[in-house]
């Protein structure tokens, strides 16, 4: 259960293997979007989507750091 509570980033990789079949990528993405999930698509071979993935990962890390800083400050305030 704890794992399910963690933030997640859904990534569809190897989109280059579809040979430019944008309709197929859109079809697979729509399966997730029906669940309220917007998957990212990447290709390590071409680099497509990698920058967007790194940016999304950074947003998650920054959000977590901000939350931890808030808790740390609250604890420090409580001790003073």
Secondary structure, 3 states (H helix, E strand, C coil): CHHHHCCCCCEECCHHHHCCCHHHHHHHHHHHHCCCCCCEECCCCCCCCHHHHHHHHHHHHHHHHHHHHHHHHHHHHHHC
